[in-house]
Amino acid sequence: MDVKIYRYADTDDPWQLEVVDEKDWSTVWDEQFPLPKDAYRAFYAAADEEGMASFVGDSGPTVH
């Protein structure tokens, strides 16, 4: 898995959170985050609540 937390360079845009599995299936959060650590917290909360298997997909992109 690849946890991606990003925003456009040289902006104050909110941070985006995306998790990509080994088959390139993507889970994207609708929520945007003021700080990268907030995005990490959202990822860890989802992983604790739903399990890591929830990020492995075979039916297309998932949105949180």
C-alpha positions as CSV (number, residue, x, y, z in Angstrom):
1,M,0.0,0.0,0.0
2,D,1.0,3.5,-0.7
3,V,-0.5,6.2,1.5
4,K,-0.4,9.5,-0.4
5,I,-1.0,12.8,1.3
6,Y,-0.6,15.7,-1.1
7,R,-1.6,19.2,-2.2
8,Y,-0.6,21.5,-5.0
9,A,2.9,22.9,-4.6
10,D,3.3,26.4,-3.3
11,T,-0.3,26.7,-2.3
12,D,-2.3,26.8,1.0
13,D,-4.8,24.3,-0.4
14,P,-6.1,21.6,1.9
15,W,-4.3,18.3,2.0
16,Q,-5.7,15.3,0.1
17,L,-5.6,11.7,1.2
18,E,-5.4,8.7,-1.1
19,V,-4.4,5.0,-0.5
20,V,-3.3,3.0,-3.5
21,D,-3.0,-0.8,-3.2
22,E,-0.6,-3.2,-5.1
23,K,-3.0,-3.4,-8.0
24,D,-3.3,0.3,-8.3
25,W,-6.8,0.5,-6.9
26,S,-7.4,3.8,-5.2
27,T,-9.3,4.8,-2.1
28,V,-9.8,8.6,-1.9
29,W,-11.2,10.6,0.9
30,D,-13.8,13.3,0.1
31,E,-12.7,15.1,3.1
32,Q,-9.8,17.5,2.8
33,F,-7.4,18.2,5.7
34,P,-5.8,21.4,7.0
35,L,-2.6,19.6,8.0
36,P,-0.8,16.4,6.8
37,K,-1.0,15.0,10.3
38,D,-4.8,15.2,10.2
39,A,-4.8,13.2,7.0
40,Y,-2.6,10.5,8.7
41,R,-5.0,10.4,11.6
42,A,-7.9,9.8,9.3
43,F,-6.0,7.0,7.5
44,Y,-5.1,5.3,10.8
45,A,-8.7,5.7,12.2
46,A,-10.1,4.1,9.0
47,A,-7.5,1.3,9.2
48,D,-8.3,0.6,12.9
49,E,-12.1,0.7,12.3
50,E,-12.4,-1.1,9.0
51,G,-9.1,-3.0,8.7
52,M,-6.4,-2.7,6.1
53,A,-8.3,-5.1,3.8
54,S,-10.8,-2.3,3.2
55,F,-8.2,-0.5,1.1
56,V,-7.7,-3.5,-1.2
57,G,-10.1,-3.3,-4.0
58,D,-11.1,-5.2,-7.1
59,S,-14.3,-3.3,-8.0
60,G,-13.0,0.2,-8.8
61,P,-12.1,3.3,-6.8
62,T,-13.4,3.7,-3.2
63,V,-14.3,7.0,-1.7
64,H,-14.2,7.6,2.1
